[in-house]
Amino acid sequence: MSIKSAVITEMQMIADEHGIDMRPPTDDLVLVESGLDSLALAILVARLEEKLGLDPFTAADDFPSIVTLEDFVRLYEDHAR
């Protein structure tokens, strides 16, 4: 499973579990407009760390601005390299 697929799958699972009406997960989806709140996004990061073994937020001293789903996925892909 690709990192992008894992991110989208987890986002949709969290939305379903919390009764969130999430917008379709396109590359240009602005995360703050996705329907997921800050708690849901924190859960997403924790689940991705468990599933992928990656936490780019604690490993990096400096990382780019994350606005869209594409930015978020790219951060994880870059960290995986």
C-alpha distances in whole Angstrom, upper triangle without the diagonal:
4,7,8,6,7,10,11,10,12,15,15,16,18,20,21,22,24,25,24,25,22,22,20,17,18,17,21,21,23,22,25,26,22,24,23,25,25,25,22,20,22,20,17,17,18,15,13,15,14,11,10,14,14,17,19,21,23,23,24,28,27,24,25,25,22,24,21,17,17,19,17,13,15,17,14,13,16,16,13,16
4,5,5,6,9,10,11,12,14,15,16,18,20,21,22,24,26,24,24,21,21,18,15,15,15,18,19,21,20,23,24,21,23,21,24,24,24,21,19,20,19,16,16,17,15,12,14,15,12,10,13,13,16,16,19,21,20,21,25,24,21,21,22,19,21,18,14,13,15,14,10,12,14,11,9,13,14,11,13
4,5,5,6,9,10,11,12,14,15,16,18,20,21,23,24,22,23,19,19,17,14,14,13,17,17,18,17,20,21,19,21,19,21,21,21,18,16,17,16,13,12,14,12,9,11,13,10,8,11,10,12,13,16,18,17,18,22,21,18,18,19,16,17,15,12,11,12,10,7,9,10,7,7,10,11,9,12
4,5,5,6,9,10,11,12,14,15,17,18,20,21,22,20,20,17,16,14,10,11,10,13,13,15,14,18,18,16,18,17,20,20,20,17,15,17,17,13,13,16,14,11,14,15,13,11,14,13,15,15,17,20,19,20,23,22,18,18,18,15,15,13,9,9,11,9,6,8,11,9,8,12,13,12,14
4,5,5,6,9,10,11,12,14,15,16,18,20,21,19,19,16,16,13,10,12,12,15,15,17,16,20,20,16,19,17,20,21,21,18,16,18,17,13,14,16,13,11,14,15,12,11,15,15,17,17,19,22,22,23,26,25,22,21,21,18,18,15,12,12,14,12,9,12,14,12,12,15,16,14,17
4,6,5,6,8,10,10,12,14,15,16,18,20,18,19,16,17,15,12,14,14,17,16,18,16,19,20,17,18,16,19,19,19,15,14,15,14,10,11,13,10,8,11,11,8,8,12,12,14,15,17,19,20,21,24,24,21,21,21,18,18,16,12,13,15,12,9,13,14,11,11,15,15,13,16
4,6,5,6,9,10,11,12,14,15,17,18,16,17,14,14,13,10,12,12,14,13,14,12,15,16,13,15,13,16,16,16,13,11,13,12,8,9,11,9,7,11,12,10,10,13,12,13,14,15,18,18,19,22,21,18,18,18,14,15,13,9,10,12,9,7,11,11,9,11,14,14,14,17
4,5,5,6,9,10,11,12,14,15,16,14,14,11,11,10,7,9,10,13,11,14,12,15,15,12,13,12,15,16,17,13,12,14,13,10,12,14,12,11,14,15,13,13,16,16,16,17,18,21,22,22,26,24,21,20,19,16,15,13,9,11,13,11,9,13,14,13,14,17,17,17,20
4,5,5,6,9,10,11,12,14,15,14,15,12,13,12,10,13,14,17,15,17,15,18,18,14,15,14,17,18,17,13,13,15,13,10,13,14,11,10,14,14,11,13,16,16,17,19,20,22,23,24,28,27,24,23,23,19,19,16,13,14,17,14,12,16,17,15,16,19,19,18,21
4,5,5,6,8,10,10,12,14,13,14,12,14,13,11,14,15,18,15,17,14,16,17,13,14,12,14,15,14,10,10,12,9,7,9,10,7,8,11,11,10,11,14,14,15,17,17,20,21,22,25,25,22,22,21,18,18,16,13,15,16,13,12,16,16,14,16,19,18,18,21
4,5,5,6,9,10,11,12,10,11,8,10,10,9,12,13,15,12,13,11,13,13,10,10,8,11,12,12,8,8,11,9,7,10,12,10,10,13,14,13,14,17,16,16,17,17,20,22,23,25,24,21,21,20,16,15,13,10,13,15,12,12,16,16,14,17,20,19,19,23
4,5,5,6,9,10,10,9,9,7,10,9,9,12,15,16,14,15,13,15,14,11,11,10,13,15,14,11,11,14,12,10,13,15,12,13,17,17,15,17,20,19,20,21,21,24,26,26,29,28,25,24,23,19,18,16,13,16,18,15,15,18,19,18,19,23,23,22,25
4,5,5,6,9,10,10,11,10,13,13,12,16,18,20,17,18,16,17,17,14,13,11,14,16,14,10,12,14,11,9,13,13,11,12,15,15,13,16,19,19,19,21,22,24,25,27,30,29,26,26,25,21,21,19,16,19,20,17,17,20,21,19,21,24,23,23,26
4,5,5,6,8,8,10,10,13,14,13,17,18,20,17,17,14,15,15,12,11,8,11,12,10,7,9,11,8,7,11,12,10,12,15,14,14,16,18,18,18,20,20,22,24,25,28,27,25,25,23,20,19,18,15,18,19,16,17,20,20,18,21,24,23,23,26
4,6,5,6,5,7,6,10,11,11,15,18,18,15,16,13,14,13,10,8,7,10,12,11,8,10,13,11,10,14,15,13,15,18,18,17,19,22,21,21,22,22,24,27,27,30,29,26,25,23,20,19,17,15,18,20,17,18,21,21,20,23,25,25,25,29
4,6,5,6,8,9,12,13,14,17,20,21,18,19,17,17,17,13,11,11,13,16,14,11,14,16,13,13,17,17,15,17,20,19,18,21,23,23,23,25,25,27,29,30,33,32,29,29,27,23,22,21,18,21,23,20,20,24,24,23,25,28,28,27,31
4,6,8,11,11,15,16,17,20,23,24,20,21,18,19,18,15,13,12,13,15,13,10,13,14,11,12,16,15,13,16,19,18,17,20,22,23,22,25,24,26,29,30,33,32,30,30,28,24,24,22,20,23,24,21,22,25,25,23,26,29,28,28,31
4,5,9,10,14,16,17,20,23,23,20,19,17,16,16,14,11,9,10,13,10,8,12,13,11,12,16,16,15,17,20,19,20,22,24,24,23,25,24,26,29,30,32,31,29,29,27,23,22,21,19,23,24,21,22,26,25,24,27,29,28,29,32
4,7,9,13,15,16,20,22,23,19,19,17,17,16,13,10,10,12,15,13,11,14,16,14,15,19,19,18,20,23,23,22,25,27,27,26,27,27,29,31,32,35,34,31,30,28,25,23,22,20,24,25,22,23,27,27,26,28,31,31,31,34
4,6,9,12,13,17,19,19,16,16,14,13,12,10,6,7,9,12,12,9,12,15,13,14,17,18,17,19,22,22,22,24,26,25,24,25,24,27,30,30,32,31,28,27,25,21,20,18,17,21,22,20,21,24,24,24,26,29,28,29,32
4,7,9,12,15,18,18,14,15,13,13,11,9,6,8,11,15,15,12,14,17,16,16,19,21,20,21,24,24,24,25,28,27,26,27,26,29,31,32,34,32,29,28,25,21,19,18,16,20,21,20,21,24,25,24,27,29,29,30,33
4,6,8,11,14,14,10,11,10,11,9,6,5,7,10,13,14,11,12,16,15,13,17,19,18,18,22,22,21,23,25,24,23,24,23,27,28,28,31,29,26,24,22,18,16,14,13,16,18,16,17,20,21,21,23,26,26,26,29
4,6,9,12,11,8,10,10,11,8,5,6,9,12,15,17,14,14,18,18,16,18,21,20,20,23,24,23,24,27,25,24,25,24,28,29,29,31,29,25,23,21,17,15,12,11,14,17,16,17,20,21,21,23,25,26,27,29
4,6,10,10,8,11,11,13,11,8,10,12,15,18,19,16,16,19,19,16,19,22,20,19,23,24,22,23,26,24,24,24,25,28,29,29,31,29,25,23,21,18,16,12,11,13,16,15,15,18,20,20,21,24,25,25,28
4,7,8,6,9,9,12,11,8,11,11,15,17,18,15,14,17,17,14,16,19,17,16,20,21,19,19,22,21,21,21,21,25,26,25,28,26,22,20,19,15,13,10,7,10,13,12,11,14,16,16,17,20,21,21,24
4,5,5,9,10,13,12,10,13,14,17,19,21,18,16,20,20,17,18,22,20,18,22,24,21,21,24,22,22,21,22,26,26,26,28,25,22,19,18,15,13,9,7,8,11,12,11,13,16,16,17,19,21,21,23
4,6,9,10,13,13,11,15,15,18,19,21,19,16,20,20,17,18,21,20,18,21,23,21,20,23,20,20,19,20,24,24,23,25,22,19,16,15,12,10,7,5,5,8,9,9,10,13,14,14,16,18,19,20
4,6,9,12,11,10,14,15,18,19,21,19,17,20,21,18,19,23,22,20,23,26,24,23,25,23,22,21,21,25,25,24,25,22,19,16,14,11,9,5,6,6,9,11,11,12,15,16,17,18,20,22,23
4,6,9,7,7,10,11,14,16,18,16,14,17,18,16,17,21,20,19,22,24,23,22,25,22,21,20,20,24,25,24,26,23,19,17,14,11,8,5,6,8,10,10,12,14,15,16,18,19,21,22,24
4,6,5,6,10,10,12,13,16,15,13,16,18,15,16,20,20,19,22,24,23,23,25,22,21,19,19,22,24,22,24,21,17,15,12,9,6,4,6,9,9,10,12,14,15,17,18,20,21,23,25
4,5,5,8,7,9,10,13,11,9,12,14,12,13,16,17,16,18,21,20,20,22,19,18,17,16,20,21,20,22,20,16,15,12,8,6,5,6,10,9,9,11,14,14,15,17,19,19,21,24
4,6,7,7,7,8,12,11,9,13,15,14,15,18,19,18,21,23,23,23,25,22,20,19,18,21,23,22,23,21,18,16,13,10,8,8,10,13,13,12,15,17,17,18,21,22,22,24,27
4,6,8,9,11,14,13,12,15,17,15,17,20,21,20,23,25,25,25,27,24,23,22,21,24,26,25,27,24,21,19,16,13,10,9,10,14,14,14,16,19,19,20,22,24,25,26,29
4,5,8,11,13,11,10,14,15,13,15,18,18,18,21,22,22,22,24,22,21,21,20,24,25,25,27,24,21,19,17,13,11,9,9,13,14,13,14,17,18,18,21,23,23,24,27
4,6,10,11,9,10,14,14,13,16,18,18,18,21,23,22,23,25,24,22,23,22,25,27,27,28,27,24,22,19,16,14,13,12,16,17,15,17,20,21,21,23,25,26,27,30
4,7,8,5,6,10,10,10,12,14,14,15,18,19,19,20,22,21,19,20,18,21,24,24,26,24,21,21,18,15,13,13,12,16,16,14,16,19,18,18,21,23,23,24,27
4,6,5,6,9,10,11,13,14,15,17,19,20,21,22,23,21,19,20,18,20,23,23,25,23,21,20,18,15,14,14,14,18,17,15,18,20,19,20,23,24,24,25,29
4,5,5,6,9,10,11,12,14,15,17,19,20,21,21,19,17,17,15,17,20,20,22,21,19,19,16,14,13,14,14,18,17,14,17,20,18,18,22,23,22,24,27
4,5,5,6,9,10,11,12,14,15,17,18,20,20,19,16,18,16,17,21,21,23,22,21,21,19,16,17,17,17,20,19,16,18,21,19,19,23,24,23,24,28
4,5,5,6,9,10,10,12,14,15,16,18,19,18,16,17,16,18,21,22,24,23,21,21,19,16,16,16,14,18,17,14,16,19,18,17,21,23,22,23,26
4,5,5,6,9,10,10,12,14,15,16,17,15,13,14,13,15,18,18,20,19,17,17,15,12,13,13,11,15,14,11,13,16,14,14,18,19,18,20,23
4,5,5,6,9,10,11,13,14,15,15,14,11,13,11,13,16,17,19,19,17,18,16,14,15,16,14,17,16,13,15,17,15,15,18,20,18,19,23
4,5,5,6,9,10,11,12,14,14,14,12,15,13,15,18,19,22,22,20,21,20,17,18,17,16,18,18,14,16,19,17,15,19,21,19,20,23
4,5,5,6,9,10,10,12,13,12,11,13,12,15,17,18,21,20,18,19,18,14,15,15,12,15,15,11,12,15,14,12,15,18,16,17,20
4,6,5,6,9,10,10,11,9,7,9,9,11,13,14,17,17,15,16,16,13,15,15,13,15,14,10,11,14,12,10,14,15,13,14,18
4,5,5,6,9,10,10,9,8,11,11,11,14,16,19,19,18,20,19,17,19,19,17,19,18,14,15,17,15,13,16,18,15,16,20
4,5,5,6,8,9,10,10,13,13,14,16,18,21,22,20,21,21,18,20,19,16,18,18,14,14,17,16,13,16,18,16,16,19
4,5,5,5,7,7,8,10,11,13,14,16,19,20,17,19,19,16,18,17,14,15,15,12,11,14,12,9,12,14,12,12,16
4,6,5,5,5,5,9,10,11,11,14,17,18,17,19,20,17,20,19,17,18,17,14,13,15,13,10,13,14,12,11,15
4,6,5,8,9,13,14,14,15,18,21,22,21,23,23,21,23,22,19,21,20,17,16,18,16,13,16,18,15,14,18
4,6,8,10,13,15,16,16,19,23,23,21,23,23,21,23,21,18,19,19,16,14,17,16,12,14,17,14,13,16
4,5,9,11,14,14,14,16,20,21,19,20,21,19,21,20,17,17,17,14,12,14,13,9,11,13,11,9,13
4,7,10,12,12,12,15,18,19,18,20,22,20,23,22,19,20,19,16,14,16,14,10,12,14,11,9,13
4,6,9,9,9,11,15,16,14,17,18,17,19,19,17,17,16,13,12,13,10,7,10,11,7,7,11
4,5,6,6,9,12,13,12,15,16,14,18,18,16,17,15,12,12,13,10,8,11,11,8,9,13
4,6,5,6,9,10,8,11,13,12,15,16,15,15,12,10,11,11,7,6,9,9,6,9,11
4,6,6,8,9,8,11,12,11,15,16,15,16,13,11,13,13,9,9,13,12,9,12,15
4,6,8,10,10,14,15,15,18,20,19,20,17,14,16,16,12,12,15,14,11,13,16
4,7,9,10,13,16,16,19,21,20,20,17,15,16,15,11,11,13,12,8,11,13
4,5,6,10,13,14,17,19,19,18,15,14,15,14,10,11,13,11,8,12,13
4,7,10,13,15,18,21,21,20,17,16,18,16,13,14,16,14,12,15,16
4,7,10,12,15,18,19,18,14,14,16,14,11,14,15,13,12,16,16
4,7,8,12,14,15,14,10,11,13,11,8,11,13,10,10,14,15
4,6,9,11,13,12,8,9,12,10,8,12,13,11,12,15,16
4,6,9,12,11,8,9,12,11,10,13,15,14,15,18,19
4,6,8,9,5,6,9,9,8,11,13,13,14,17,18
4,7,8,6,7,11,11,11,14,16,16,17,20,21
4,5,5,6,9,10,11,13,14,15,17,19,21
4,5,5,6,8,10,11,12,14,16,17,19
4,5,5,6,9,10,10,12,14,15,17
4,6,5,6,9,10,10,12,14,16
4,5,5,7,9,10,11,13,15
4,5,5,6,9,10,11,13
4,5,5,6,8,10,11
4,6,5,6,9,10
4,5,5,6,9
4,5,5,7
4,5,5
4,5
4
